[in-house]
Amino acid sequence: MAKKLIGRIDKADFPLLGLFDIDIKIDTGAYTSSIHCHKVIIEEGVLKCNFYDKGHPLYNGKEIIFKTYDIAKVKSSNGIVQERYKVKTTIVLFNKKYRINLTLSTRDDMKYPILIGRRFLNKKFIVDVNLKNLSFENKELKISQ
């Protein structure tokens, strides 16, 4: 399969989560992909969390329930190892649906609510840090045609 060119930032859809045109940052320094969330709790064997970001109306306080999840050890950029919940979902980039694992993290102080790491990018994408929104622009072109 030929690799697709992607820029340093973009917008993606997460249809199983009901999230569309969400800002993402492509982070080749991160191994795992992560999504910003609040109030993560385990209740009656299911993981419940709220997604919230001031800048996006579809990302404001929505509760998502995951019946299956794992716990992953993730080394943060400062070298500290944390245990995080990990969930499986889908992401749509360049009008194609992919499976993706996301760790749940608190990213209050970060500009982008979702980081896409090397594990997802590997064998699918080549990153050009000079470019941005290639998938989102491709989506807009397809809609207008």
N, C-alpha and C positions, 0 to 999 in steps of 0.2 A: 504494500500500500504506500502510495506517495505521501510524504509529509506535507501538511498544510502550513502556510506561513501565518503566524499570529503576532500581534504587537504586544507591547508591555502592559496595556490596559484594554479592556473591552467590556461588553455587556453580554450577559448570558441569560438563558431561561432555565429554570429548574421546575419543570412541569409537575412533578410529583409533590413538590412543596408549594405549588401555587404561586411561585415567584417568577416574574418575567422582567426582562431588561434590567437585571441587577448588575451593578458595577462590580467587575472583577479585576484583580491585579495578577498578572502572570509573574510568578516568583520562582525563578530558576535556582535561587538559593535555598528554597524550602523543598524538602522531600515530599511531605504530605500536603494535601489541600485542606483548607479549613474554612469554616463559616462562622460568622459572628452570631452569637445568640445570648439570651438572658434566661435566668430562672430555669436552669436545667434541674429536673427532679425525676426520680424513679418512683413511680406510683403503681401499685398493683402489677408489677412486672413489665411495665412499659415506660419508655423514656419520653418525657414531655419537656418541651422547651419553647421559648418565645423568641421570635426573630424581630428585631427592632433596629431601625436606622432612621435618623431624623430626615435624611434626604430622599427617602423613597417611600411613596404612599403604600405600595404593596408589601413593604417590609416592616410595617408598624404594628407590633404587638400580636401578630398572628401566632396562635399556639399550634405546634406541629407535634404529632404523636408518632413515635417509632416503636413498632412492636419488636423489631430485632435491632440489635446494636452490639458493639464490642467496646472494649477499652484498649486504647493504644498508648504506648509511651512515645512522647514527642519531645525532641530536643528543640527548645526555642532558640532564637537568634542570639540570646545572651548565654547560651550553653546550659541552661537549667533544664533538666528532664522533668516533664509533667505527664501525669496520666490524664487523658482526655477521652470522652466518649467519641466513638466513631460510628457513623451511619453510612448506609449505601443509598444512593439516589441516582437520578439522571441529570445530565446537563446537555443543553442544546447549543452548539456552536457551529457556525457555517451551515445552518439548516440541517444538521445531522445530530442525532441523539447518541450520547455516550453514557456508559455507566461510570460513576465516580464515587470514591470513598471520601467523605468529609469528616474531619475532626471538628468537634464543637468547641469554640473558644470565645473568650470575651475580648472583643476588639474595639472597645469604646473609644479609645484614643487613636484609632487607625482611620485613614481616609477611605479605604475600600473594605466593605463587609466580607468579601470572599477573596481568599488567596488560592491560586491554582499552582500546585507544586509539580516537581519533576516526575513524580510517580505517574501522574495523569498525563503529562505532556509527552513522556517518553514514547518514541516510535509513532507518534501522531502529528506532532507539531515542531516547527522550527521557529524560534523566537527572534524577532528583529525589534530591538529596544527603541528604534527610531519611529516605529509605527504604532498606531492605536486604533481601536474600534473597527478592525477589519471584518470581524464576524457580524457585528451590529450593522455596519454599512452594507454588507452583503445581504442581510435580512431585509433591510429597507429597500434595496434594489429589487429583490425578489417580490416583495409585497406590491411595489408600484408597477411592476410589469404586467 
